[in-house]
Amino acid sequence: MLRTHTLPIDEVYVPVKRAKTLEAGKVEALANDILENGQTTPIRVRQGKGRYVLIEGYHRLEALRALGEETVTGFVVQARLH
């Protein structure tokens, strides 16, 4: 079972390919929702070299960053080896 962790936002790396998918409207809507209800769904990351690599939850991460938060709740998952 996955356990949530509190992660520093500055230590979460967003791959360039994923960064191109950002939609400002979604970030704003999520930021408003987080203000009202808190972060309800953790992001997913994997361990990288000295940082975490984002797998899922880019808009949530950016909404928290826009709100001035320093941490994000997330699941740290194992990367699949092919």
TATANOR-V797450 format. One record per backbone hydrogen bond with DSSP energy under -1.0 kcal/mol. CO is the residue of the C=O (numbers start at 0). NH is the residue of the N-H. E is the energy in kcal/mol with one decimal. If there is no record, write none. Layout:
{{CO/NH/E} {CO/NH/E}}
This chain:
{{4/73/-2.6} {6/71/-2.4} {7/10/-1.7} {8/11/-1.8} {10/51/-3.2} {12/53/-2.9} {14/18/-2.2} {15/19/-1.1} {17/20/-2.1} {18/21/-1.1} {22/26/-1.8} {23/27/-2.4} {24/28/-2.3} {25/29/-2.6} {26/30/-2.5} {27/31/-2.1} {28/32/-2.1} {29/33/-3.0} {30/34/-2.1} {31/35/-1.6} {32/36/-3.3} {33/37/-2.2} {42/74/-2.9} {43/54/-3.1} {43/55/-1.9} {44/76/-3.1} {45/52/-3.0} {47/49/-1.3} {50/47/-3.1} {51/12/-3.7} {52/45/-2.0} {55/43/-2.7} {56/60/-2.6} {57/61/-2.5} {58/62/-2.1} {59/63/-2.3} {60/64/-2.2} {61/65/-2.5} {62/66/-1.4} {63/68/-2.4} {64/67/-1.5} {69/8/-2.5} {71/6/-3.1} {72/42/-2.1} {73/4/-2.6} {74/44/-2.7}}
